């Protein structure tokens, strides 16, 4: 049975980089007869974290959950790497839903493609998936997860689109306990994926999907394409409705506008 124990650090630039360094230096052994006792790393303070597309994700001490998880769990990596972000999104959203219920909070928790966790329509967390190789040459996925617990005032550019658990009544979330719960949820979703495959995962992801109606742009060669999100296809790609009313499935796109009227 995989462990959910977490290595706790006081302060690091990036949990993602710290996790990668531990694997490459063989401090963490994912294939050994006696593997690492840790499911991942949690830091009390992160000074140079990063999100999707190189965006910064920092935190004040204890204000945010900043963690990275070691992840293989029988997935065929890197072939199934795209599954990992979808699986992680479901794991985070279901964990936070349980936390909300425990606090008597009826907040709406969902996902915005590809990697945002939403609470009452605002971003409360994000997911970043990267890979590294063990010294034996095997691929390991690293899942970085950030959740705003009680981040206080946000920068002006984020004030209208970001929120915290505390802001909606989910109080007293212990980062260590919550990180262990996330580790368990990742394992649960991996087990379900092995049993049900992508269709089962997509069913769970769509139940949490809050992407529709937002404007995205993507690139096709040197051509910039803009469309309105109309959901996610069976392979986890974003479906965009283009100005000519045709549809395009894309694996990479950026939000231009939260919603269109």
N, C-alpha and C positions, 0 to 999 in steps of 0.2 A: 504494500500500500504506500503510495507516494506521500511524503511528509508535507505538512503545511507550515512547518516551522520557518521563521523568517530571520535572516541575519539583520541586525539593527546597527546602523551607523549613525554617528552624530551629525556629520556635515561632509558632503561630497559635492564636487561640481556636477556630476551626472551619475545617477544609479545605472543607467544603460552602459556607460563606459566602465563603471566599476564592475558590473556583472561580466562584461566582455573580458576584462582584464583577468578576472578570477578563472574563467574558463581557459583562456590562452596560457596562463601561468600554471595550469593544472592544480589550482587551489580547489576548484570544483571539479569533481569527476562524475560525469553523468552516465558513463558506461562501465564504471568499475564495479567489482563485486560488492564493495562497500561505498555506494555513491554518497555525494554530499548530503548532510542532514538538512540542508536548507532548500526551500522551494524558490527563494528569491531574496532580494535586498530591499530594505526600507531605510530611508534616511530621514532624520528629524529636520534637516535643512538641506536644500539643494540650491546651489548658486549658479549653475550654468546648464540647467536642464534644457531639453529641446523637445519641440512638438513636431507635428507634421510639417513638411516643407521647410524645415530649419527654423521654425518659430521658437521663441524662447518660452520655457516653462520653468519658472523659478518658484520658490516658496519661502515664506517666513517660518521660523521654527514652530512646529506643531500646527500651523495654519492649514496645511495641505498634506494630503497623502501623496508621497512620491515614491514609487516602487518599481522595480523591474523583476520579472519572473523568468526563470529558466524553463524552457518549454520544448518538449519533444513528444512525449506521451503517445508514441506509436504512429504519429503522423509521418507521411512520406515527404520529408523536407529535402530540397526546397520546392518540390512539385506542388505540395499542398499549402504553400506559404500563404496564399490568398485566403485560405480558410481561417487562418489563425486570427486575423483582425476581426472577422465576423464573429468567430467563436468568443473572442475576448470581449467584444461589445455586449453580447448576450450575457456573459458571465458578470460583467460589471453592472449592467442594468438590473439584472435579477437580484444581485446582492444588495444594491441600493433600494430596490423595491421592498425587500425584506426589512431593511433598516427603517424605512419610512413607516411600514406597518407597525414595527415595534415601538415607534414614537407616536403612534396614532395619527400619522400624517397621511393625507390623501393626495399628495403631490403627484403629478403626472411625470413618470420617468420613461424616457425613450431614447432612441438612437437617431442620429443624423449621419447619413453616409458621408465619408467612409469610416470616421473614427471619433465622432463627438458623442458624448453622453449628455443628454438634456434633462433638465428638471424644470417643469412648468415652462417649457419652451426656451429656456436659457441654458447656456453651456455650464455644466457643473464638473465635467471631467473630460479627459482625452486619452487616446490610446495611440501608442507608437510601436510598430513592430519592425525589428531589425534582425539580422542574422549574424552569426559568427560560426567559426569552425573549431572543433576540438583539435588537439594536437594529432589525433588519429585521422583527421580529415572529415569527420561527420558534421553535418549542419545542425545547429541549434538555433531555434527562434528565441529571441529575447522580447518579451512583452513589457513595454513601459506603460504604466498606468498612473495618471495624476487625477486626483479628486480634490476639489475645493471644499474644505471642511468649514473653516471660519476665516476666510482670507481677508476680511475687512474691506477697505476701500479698494476698488479696482482702478487701474489707469483709465483715463477718460474715454479712450477708444474702446474699452471693454465694458464700461459701466452699464450699458443698455443691453448687452448680450450675454453677460456672465452672471453666475449666482453661486451660492454656497449651500451646503446642507443645512447649516445653522439658520440661514436666512428664511427657510421655509419650515422650520420647526424640528429638523432632525438634529438634535443636540446630543452632546456627550459622546460622539463617535470616537472611539479610541483607535488611533492609526494602526497600532500593532494588531489589535483584535480584528479590525476591518481588513487589514492586509492578509491575515491568515484566512479569513472568510473568502476573500477573492481567490487565493490560491486553491482553496477547495472547490470554488465554483468553476475555475478554469479546468480542473481535473474532471468535474462532473460533465461539463460541456464536451470535453475531449472524449470521454467514455460514450456519451450519447452520439457523437459524430461517428465513432467507430461502428456503432450499432446501426445507425439510421442513414449515414451518409449525408451528402449535401442537401437533399430535399428536406430532411428533418430539421437541419440547422437553419435553412432558409425560412421554414415555417415559423420557427421561434423568432428569427430576426425580424421578419415582416410584422409580427405582432407588436414589436417595439418600434417600428419604423415611423419616424416623424419628419422624413426628408421631403415629402411631396410639396410642391408649390414653390420651392425655392429655385432661384435662378443660378445656374452654374455656367462656367466656361471651361473649355478644354482645347487642346491643340491637336490639329491633324497636319503634321509637317509644319509648314509656316503659316497655316490658316488657323485663325482663332474662331472657334464655334461656340455659340451661346444658346442655351436652351433651358426649359423649365423641367425640373425633376418630376417624374411621374411614377416613381417607384424603383424597384431593383429587380433585375431579371433572375432567372433560376441559377445563374452562375455567380451571382453577387455583384454584377456590374450595374452601374447607375443607368437608368433609362431616361434620356432627355427628349422632350418634345421640342422640335426645332420650329422656327418661324413658319416654315412651309407645311407644318402639321405632320411631318414624318418623324420617326423615332430613331434614336441612335443610342446604342449601348456602349458605355465607356468604362474603362478600368481606372481612369485617373481624371479628376476634374476638381475645380476650386469653386467655392461659393462666391457669387457676386453680390447677391442680395438675399436677405433672410426669407422674405416671402414677397410674392407679387399679388396685387389685388385682383 
